[in-house]
Amino acid sequence: MNIKFLNNNFNLKQITETFNEAFSDYVVKLVITEDSLIQKIKGENVSSKHSCGVFDQDGSLVAFILHAVDNDDKPTQLYNSATGVVPNSRSKRLVDEQYKMMIPLFREQGIKSVILEVISTNERAIKVYDRCGYKTVRMVSSYRGDLKKDTLQQYLNQSIKIKKAQQEEQQLPQDLIDFVNQYSECKPSYSNSIDCIKREFEQKLNEIWVAYGKDQVTGNEIIVGLVSIHTSSKRIRQILIHPNFRNQNIATTLVYKMLNDINDNTNLCYNIANIDQSYVPLLNFFNKRLNLPYLLSQKEMLLEL
């Protein structure tokens, strides 16, 4: 077995095939294409220089770890975007061996930690991460199901104005970034962070609807809420409402407007992943107001270097 960083060994077709083989018996059905893997790599900022693969004697990729970086120039935290081992190469501690090779180099580069999410019932993977030194820092929940806009009509707030952020601008408007950074009380998981949303938006992979209302002091029009969605997967990345405008059905109105604009009656299945289980208001919104059924829980785990 030969363990290498992927910066000079990155083969999209090979990684896609190995990914699908490694996840063929996963606890949740998961199949990717080369295009969806490219989207994941770009959206999460996966770095081939910080990602690793295990190759057998004939050059086949049998295991891998894809890491994303929080900063292109001087990363201090990595995100384990995907870890996979093909079935025939399991029980060889290939994940452990990859980290044994990578960790000393990461420390030299000033990287302080690595974070990941793992499905809470995936005991085999959890044992591997425990062995590598990861510790659970919080639990997050995911929901998935059909969204029916007709059931939301009775709750609409008619006093707010909603506009869709224009992707033609090529960059996510700074006022939206500032709004999220200022008012977000529930730390999103890595792939739902504003940095990932920004990268997706600039690649036209993410759509955002923004709610505007009147400032209670100045009377000026201000941002009072937004909803962000990864378009192709119909994954809701974030819903955020200004603290002074909560409990006014603005989130419901944003979701209704989103559904109305998308107007896809053939596929109503949406999902929201990795909401902190301690943040009850948001969980209640997805579960009770939107009636999205609970899907699964994940452990967010941290490896301190």
C-alpha positions as CSV (number, residue, x, y, z in Angstrom):
1,M,0.0,0.0,0.0
2,N,1.2,3.5,-0.9
3,I,-0.1,6.5,1.0
4,K,0.2,9.9,-0.9
5,F,-1.2,13.4,-0.8
6,L,-3.5,14.0,-3.7
7,N,-2.0,17.2,-5.0
8,N,-0.1,15.4,-7.7
9,N,-2.3,12.3,-7.8
10,F,-5.8,13.9,-8.2
11,N,-7.9,11.9,-10.6
12,L,-11.5,13.0,-10.6
13,K,-12.8,9.8,-12.3
14,Q,-10.9,7.6,-10.0
15,I,-11.9,9.4,-6.8
16,T,-15.6,9.4,-7.9
17,E,-15.5,5.6,-8.6
18,T,-13.7,4.9,-5.3
19,F,-16.1,7.2,-3.4
20,N,-19.2,5.3,-4.7
21,E,-17.6,1.9,-4.0
22,A,-16.6,2.9,-0.5
23,F,-20.2,4.2,0.2
24,S,-22.0,1.4,-1.5
25,D,-23.1,-0.1,1.8
26,Y,-23.3,3.1,3.7
27,V,-26.1,3.6,6.4
28,V,-27.7,6.2,4.1
29,K,-27.8,5.6,0.3
30,L,-25.2,7.9,-1.2
31,V,-24.1,8.0,-4.9
32,I,-22.2,10.9,-6.5
33,T,-21.3,11.9,-10.0
34,E,-18.2,13.6,-11.2
35,D,-20.2,16.9,-11.5
36,S,-21.6,16.6,-8.0
37,L,-18.1,15.8,-6.6
38,I,-16.7,18.9,-8.3
39,Q,-19.5,21.0,-6.7
40,K,-18.7,19.6,-3.3
41,I,-15.0,20.3,-3.8
42,K,-15.5,23.9,-4.9
43,G,-18.3,24.7,-2.4
44,E,-16.5,23.2,0.6
45,N,-13.0,24.4,-0.6
46,V,-11.5,20.9,-0.6
47,S,-7.7,21.1,-1.0
48,S,-5.8,18.4,-2.8
49,K,-2.7,19.4,-0.9
50,H,-4.3,18.5,2.4
51,S,-6.2,15.4,1.1
52,C,-4.8,11.9,1.0
53,G,-5.2,8.6,-0.8
54,V,-4.1,5.0,-0.3
55,F,-3.1,3.2,-3.5
56,D,-2.6,-0.5,-3.9
57,Q,0.2,-2.2,-6.0
58,D,-1.6,-1.7,-9.3
59,G,-2.3,2.0,-8.6
60,S,-5.9,1.6,-7.7
61,L,-7.3,4.0,-5.1
62,V,-8.6,2.0,-2.2
63,A,-9.0,4.6,0.5
64,F,-9.1,8.4,0.7
65,I,-9.6,11.4,3.0
66,L,-10.7,14.7,1.5
67,H,-10.0,17.8,3.6
68,A,-11.3,21.3,3.0
69,V,-9.4,24.3,4.3
70,D,-10.7,27.4,6.1
71,N,-8.2,29.6,4.5
72,D,-6.4,29.1,1.2
73,D,-3.1,30.8,2.3
74,K,-2.7,29.8,5.9
75,P,-5.4,27.3,7.1
76,T,-5.7,26.7,10.8
77,Q,-8.7,24.3,10.6
78,L,-9.5,21.5,8.2
79,Y,-12.9,20.0,7.5
80,N,-13.0,16.3,6.8
81,S,-15.3,16.5,3.7
82,A,-15.3,12.7,3.0
83,T,-13.5,9.6,4.2
84,G,-13.9,6.4,2.4
85,V,-12.4,2.9,2.3
86,V,-13.5,0.3,-0.3
87,P,-15.0,-2.9,1.3
88,N,-12.2,-5.2,0.4
89,S,-9.6,-2.9,2.1
90,R,-11.3,-2.5,5.4
91,S,-10.0,-3.8,8.8
92,K,-6.5,-2.6,7.7
93,R,-6.6,0.7,9.7
94,L,-6.1,2.7,6.5
95,V,-7.7,5.8,7.9
96,D,-5.4,5.6,10.9
97,E,-2.4,5.2,8.6
98,Q,-3.3,8.3,6.5
99,Y,-3.7,10.5,9.6
100,K,-0.3,9.2,11.0
101,M,1.3,10.4,7.8
102,M,-0.6,13.7,7.6
103,I,-0.8,15.0,11.2
104,P,2.9,15.8,11.7
105,L,2.9,17.8,8.5
106,F,-0.3,19.6,9.4
107,R,1.2,20.6,12.7
108,E,4.3,22.0,10.9
109,Q,1.9,24.1,8.7
110,G,0.2,25.6,11.7
111,I,-3.1,23.7,11.4
112,K,-4.7,23.4,14.8
113,S,-7.7,21.1,14.3
114,V,-9.8,19.0,12.0
115,I,-13.6,18.8,12.2
116,L,-16.1,16.4,10.7
117,E,-19.6,15.0,11.0
118,V,-20.5,11.3,11.3
119,I,-23.9,9.6,11.4
120,S,-24.5,8.7,15.1
121,T,-25.5,5.1,14.2
122,N,-22.4,4.5,12.1
123,E,-20.5,2.8,15.0
124,R,-17.8,1.4,12.7
125,A,-16.8,4.9,11.6
126,I,-17.1,6.4,15.0
127,K,-14.7,3.8,16.4
128,V,-12.2,4.7,13.7
129,Y,-12.4,8.4,14.5
130,D,-12.2,7.8,18.2
131,R,-9.0,5.8,17.6
132,C,-7.6,8.7,15.6
133,G,-8.2,11.1,18.4
134,Y,-11.4,12.8,17.5
135,K,-13.8,13.9,20.3
136,T,-17.5,14.6,20.0
137,V,-18.3,18.3,20.5
138,R,-22.0,18.4,19.7
139,M,-24.9,16.6,18.2
140,V,-26.7,17.9,15.0
141,S,-30.0,16.8,13.4
142,S,-31.2,16.5,9.8
143,Y,-34.7,16.6,8.4
144,R,-36.1,15.7,5.0
145,G,-39.5,15.6,3.4
146,D,-42.0,17.3,1.1
147,L,-42.7,21.0,1.5
148,K,-46.2,22.0,0.6
149,K,-46.6,25.7,0.1
150,D,-50.4,25.6,0.4
151,T,-50.1,24.7,4.1
152,L,-48.0,27.8,4.7
153,Q,-50.4,30.4,3.2
154,Q,-52.3,31.0,6.5
155,Y,-49.1,32.2,8.2
156,L,-47.7,34.7,5.6
157,N,-46.5,38.1,6.7
158,Q,-47.7,40.6,4.2
159,S,-45.8,43.6,5.6
160,I,-42.4,42.5,4.5
161,K,-40.8,42.7,1.1
162,I,-38.8,39.7,-0.3
163,K,-36.2,39.9,-3.1
164,K,-34.1,37.2,-4.6
165,A,-30.3,37.9,-4.5
166,Q,-29.1,38.4,-8.1
167,Q,-26.5,35.8,-9.1
168,E,-25.5,38.0,-12.0
169,E,-23.5,40.1,-9.5
170,Q,-21.0,37.2,-9.4
171,Q,-20.3,37.9,-5.7
172,L,-22.5,37.4,-2.6
173,P,-23.4,41.0,-1.5
174,Q,-21.4,42.1,1.5
175,D,-24.5,43.2,3.4
176,L,-25.8,39.6,3.4
177,I,-22.5,38.3,4.7
178,D,-22.5,41.0,7.5
179,F,-26.1,40.1,8.4
180,V,-25.3,36.5,8.9
181,N,-22.1,37.2,10.8
182,Q,-23.9,39.7,13.1
183,Y,-27.1,37.9,13.9
184,S,-26.4,34.1,13.7
185,E,-26.9,32.6,17.1
186,C,-26.6,28.9,16.1
187,K,-23.2,28.0,14.7
188,P,-23.9,26.2,11.4
189,S,-22.1,23.1,10.4
190,Y,-19.1,23.6,8.0
191,S,-21.0,23.0,4.7
192,N,-23.8,25.4,5.8
193,S,-21.4,28.2,6.8
194,I,-21.5,31.6,5.1
195,D,-18.2,30.9,3.5
196,C,-19.5,27.8,1.8
197,I,-22.7,29.6,0.8
198,K,-20.6,32.4,-0.7
199,R,-18.6,30.0,-2.8
200,E,-21.7,28.2,-3.9
201,F,-23.5,31.4,-4.8
202,E,-20.6,32.7,-6.9
203,Q,-20.7,29.4,-8.8
204,K,-24.5,29.7,-9.3
205,L,-25.1,26.7,-7.2
206,N,-26.9,28.5,-4.4
207,E,-30.0,30.7,-4.3
208,I,-30.9,33.2,-1.6
209,W,-34.1,35.0,-0.8
210,V,-33.9,38.1,1.4
211,A,-36.6,39.7,3.5
212,Y,-36.7,43.5,4.1
213,G,-38.6,45.4,6.7
214,K,-38.6,48.8,8.4
215,D,-36.1,49.6,11.2
216,Q,-38.1,50.2,14.3
217,V,-36.0,53.3,15.2
218,T,-35.0,55.0,12.0
219,G,-37.7,53.7,9.7
220,N,-35.1,52.8,7.1
221,E,-35.4,49.6,5.1
222,I,-33.1,46.9,6.5
223,I,-32.5,43.2,6.0
224,V,-34.7,41.2,8.5
225,G,-34.1,37.7,7.2
226,L,-32.9,35.3,4.6
227,V,-33.1,31.7,3.4
228,S,-30.3,30.1,1.4
229,I,-30.7,26.8,-0.6
230,H,-28.2,24.6,-2.5
231,T,-30.2,24.4,-5.7
232,S,-29.5,21.0,-7.2
233,S,-29.8,19.0,-3.9
234,K,-32.6,21.2,-2.5
235,R,-30.7,21.4,0.8
236,I,-31.6,24.5,2.9
237,R,-28.3,25.9,4.0
238,Q,-29.5,28.6,6.4
239,I,-32.6,30.4,7.6
240,L,-31.9,33.4,9.7
241,I,-34.2,36.1,11.1
242,H,-33.1,39.4,12.7
243,P,-33.6,39.1,16.5
244,N,-36.0,42.0,16.6
245,F,-38.3,40.5,13.9
246,R,-38.6,36.9,15.1
247,N,-42.0,35.3,15.8
248,Q,-43.6,37.3,13.0
249,N,-43.8,34.5,10.4
250,I,-41.0,35.9,8.3
251,A,-39.2,32.6,8.0
252,T,-42.4,31.0,6.9
253,T,-42.9,33.7,4.3
254,L,-39.4,33.3,3.0
255,V,-39.9,29.6,2.5
256,Y,-43.2,30.2,0.8
257,K,-41.6,32.7,-1.6
258,M,-38.8,30.3,-2.3
259,L,-41.2,27.5,-3.1
260,N,-43.3,29.8,-5.2
261,D,-40.3,31.0,-7.3
262,I,-38.9,27.5,-7.8
263,N,-42.4,26.2,-8.7
264,D,-41.3,22.6,-9.1
265,N,-44.3,20.4,-8.5
266,T,-42.5,17.2,-9.6
267,N,-39.9,17.2,-6.7
268,L,-41.1,18.7,-3.4
269,C,-38.5,16.9,-1.3
270,Y,-36.3,19.3,0.6
271,N,-33.7,18.6,3.3
272,I,-32.0,20.5,6.1
273,A,-28.9,19.0,7.5
274,N,-26.9,19.4,10.7
275,I,-28.9,21.7,12.9
276,D,-27.5,22.0,16.5
277,Q,-29.8,19.9,18.7
278,S,-29.6,22.5,21.4
279,Y,-31.1,25.2,19.2
280,V,-34.8,24.3,19.8
281,P,-36.5,27.3,18.0
282,L,-34.9,26.3,14.6
283,L,-35.6,22.6,15.2
284,N,-39.3,23.4,16.0
285,F,-39.6,25.5,12.8
286,F,-38.5,22.7,10.5
287,N,-40.3,19.9,12.4
288,K,-43.5,21.6,13.4
289,R,-44.1,24.6,11.1
290,L,-42.7,23.0,7.9
291,N,-43.6,19.4,9.0
292,L,-40.2,18.0,7.8
293,P,-39.8,14.6,9.3
294,Y,-36.7,13.8,11.3
295,L,-34.1,12.0,9.2
296,L,-31.0,11.3,11.3
297,S,-28.5,12.7,13.9
298,Q,-24.8,13.2,13.5
299,K,-21.9,13.7,15.8
300,E,-19.8,16.7,15.1
301,M,-16.3,15.6,16.1
302,L,-13.1,17.6,16.5
303,L,-9.5,16.4,16.3
304,E,-7.1,18.8,18.0
305,L,-3.6,18.7,16.7
